[in-house]
Amino acid sequence: MVKRPLFWAFAWLGWFLVLAFLSSLSQPGPKIDIIGFDKVLHTVYFMVGGTCLALCLALRTACANSPPFAPPRWGCLAVVVVLTGAAVGWLDEWHQSSTPGRNGLDVYDWLADVLGSVLALPMARGIFRRLSPPPRA
C-alpha cells in the first residue's frame, strides 16, 4: 500500500487540509514560550508534507518507467517539491493574515516552510530506497 503513489497523494492532501484547518484557528495550540520553537514546528510540518509529495511523485515516476521501479529524477522532483512548499507556505501565511488573533505574512515562518520542503528530499529518498525492491541478481 505505501508503495503506491495514490497513498502518498492522499497523505499530502490530508497534510494540506490539516494545515488549512490549523491556519484558520485563532490559537492552534498551547502557547510555548521558547524562542524560535514555532519555526521548528513550521520546518518539521513542511518536511512531512514535502516528504509525502516527493514520495507520491517519485513512486509515480518509478512505476511508470521500465524496468519496473526505476529510480526517479530527484533533481526535477526537488524543484517541484520546494516550489510547491514555498507556494503553500506563502498561501498559509496569507491565510493566517486574515485570521482573527493570528499574525500572517511572517517571512521567517515562510523561510522555515521552505527549509522543511528542502529537508523533505533526503527523507523521501531514504524512504524510497527502503520501498524499492532489492536489485535482481
NULO-520160 format. One record per residue (C-alpha): x, y, z; residue number from 1. Coordinates in nm, 3 decimals, always signed. Each point is the difference from the previous one (the first is absolute). Last residue first. Example, Ala and Ser with C-alpha at 12.3 -4.5 7.8 and 13.67 -1.06 7.14 Angstrom:
<recs>
c1  c2  c3  nr
+1.367  -0.106  +0.714  2
-0.137  -0.344  +0.066  1
</recs>
This chain:
<recs>
c1  c2  c3  nr
+2.093  -1.083  -0.932  137
-0.309  +0.214  +0.018  136
+0.036  +0.330  +0.182  135
-0.181  +0.019  +0.335  134
-0.357  +0.128  -0.020  133
-0.042  +0.373  +0.057  132
-0.199  +0.102  +0.308  131
+0.311  +0.042  +0.215  130
+0.170  +0.205  -0.271  129
-0.312  +0.218  -0.029  128
+0.002  +0.061  +0.376  127
+0.358  +0.124  -0.017  126
-0.070  +0.212  -0.307  125
-0.308  +0.150  +0.169  124
+0.201  +0.104  +0.307  123
+0.278  +0.141  -0.219  122
-0.266  +0.207  -0.182  121
-0.208  +0.110  +0.298  120
+0.283  +0.221  +0.128  119
-0.059  +0.238  -0.292  118
-0.372  +0.021  +0.074  117
+0.074  +0.062  +0.367  116
+0.236  +0.282  -0.098  115
-0.276  +0.152  -0.214  114
-0.242  -0.008  +0.294  113
+0.266  +0.150  +0.230  112
+0.046  +0.277  -0.258  111
-0.377  +0.060  +0.008  110
+0.000  +0.024  +0.379  109
+0.288  +0.246  -0.029  108
-0.189  +0.205  -0.262  107
-0.294  +0.045  +0.236  106
-0.295  +0.087  -0.225  105
-0.245  -0.085  +0.274  104
-0.058  +0.091  +0.359  103
-0.296  -0.177  +0.153  102
-0.274  +0.120  +0.239  101
-0.263  +0.025  -0.273  100
+0.101  -0.193  -0.314  99
+0.058  +0.222  -0.305  98
+0.379  +0.002  +0.033  97
-0.011  -0.376  +0.068  96
-0.124  -0.061  -0.355  95
+0.289  +0.204  -0.143  94
+0.247  -0.200  +0.207  93
-0.156  -0.327  -0.118  92
+0.009  +0.115  -0.363  91
+0.367  +0.086  +0.051  90
+0.072  -0.346  +0.139  89
-0.204  -0.166  -0.277  88
+0.203  +0.184  -0.263  87
+0.336  -0.070  +0.166  86
-0.089  -0.367  +0.054  85
-0.110  -0.033  -0.363  84
+0.322  +0.165  -0.118  83
+0.207  -0.230  +0.223  82
-0.182  -0.317  -0.108  81
+0.000  +0.084  -0.372  80
+0.368  +0.097  -0.006  79
+0.099  -0.305  +0.201  78
-0.197  -0.229  -0.230  77
+0.200  +0.126  -0.297  76
+0.329  -0.064  +0.181  75
-0.120  -0.337  +0.131  74
-0.046  -0.154  -0.345  73
-0.184  -0.315  +0.100  72
+0.159  -0.342  +0.051  71
-0.144  -0.289  -0.204  70
-0.271  -0.189  +0.186  69
-0.096  -0.219  -0.293  68
+0.250  -0.013  -0.285  67
-0.138  +0.209  -0.156  66
-0.139  +0.322  +0.141  65
-0.359  +0.077  +0.106  64
+0.037  -0.158  +0.346  63
+0.312  +0.202  +0.073  62
-0.155  +0.330  -0.111  61
-0.312  -0.049  +0.209  60
+0.214  -0.124  +0.286  59
+0.217  +0.311  -0.014  58
-0.297  +0.236  -0.032  57
-0.191  -0.143  +0.294  56
+0.320  -0.038  +0.199  55
+0.091  +0.365  -0.058  54
-0.349  +0.117  +0.099  53
-0.003  -0.202  +0.323  52
+0.354  +0.111  +0.086  51
-0.091  +0.362  -0.069  50
-0.293  -0.024  +0.239  49
+0.212  -0.151  +0.278  48
+0.280  +0.252  -0.054  47
-0.262  +0.275  -0.001  46
-0.112  -0.100  +0.349  45
+0.357  -0.033  +0.125  44
+0.103  +0.343  -0.127  43
-0.314  +0.176  +0.123  42
+0.032  -0.162  +0.343  41
+0.365  +0.102  +0.021  40
-0.099  +0.356  -0.093  39
-0.262  -0.005  +0.276  38
+0.271  -0.094  +0.248  37
+0.208  +0.305  -0.094  36
+0.015  +0.139  +0.352  35
-0.158  -0.242  +0.245  34
-0.316  +0.137  +0.159  33
-0.242  -0.274  -0.100  32
-0.361  +0.112  -0.039  31
-0.229  -0.303  -0.022  30
-0.143  -0.073  -0.343  29
-0.150  +0.149  -0.315  28
-0.102  +0.333  +0.162  27
-0.228  +0.202  -0.230  26
-0.067  -0.310  -0.208  25
-0.024  +0.031  -0.381  24
+0.365  -0.086  -0.051  23
-0.047  -0.330  +0.185  22
-0.282  -0.098  -0.236  21
+0.196  +0.091  -0.313  20
+0.301  -0.195  +0.126  19
-0.221  -0.301  +0.083  18
-0.138  +0.016  -0.355  17
+0.350  +0.014  -0.149  16
+0.124  -0.299  +0.202  15
-0.311  -0.196  -0.103  14
+0.071  +0.085  -0.366  13
+0.364  -0.105  +0.047  12
-0.106  -0.334  +0.151  11
-0.253  -0.043  -0.282  10
+0.277  +0.048  -0.257  9
+0.225  -0.230  +0.203  8
-0.251  -0.286  -0.016  7
-0.067  +0.077  -0.368  6
+0.370  -0.045  -0.079  5
-0.015  -0.365  +0.103  4
+0.290  -0.157  +0.187  3
-0.170  +0.084  +0.331  2
-0.275  -0.250  -0.088  1
</recs>
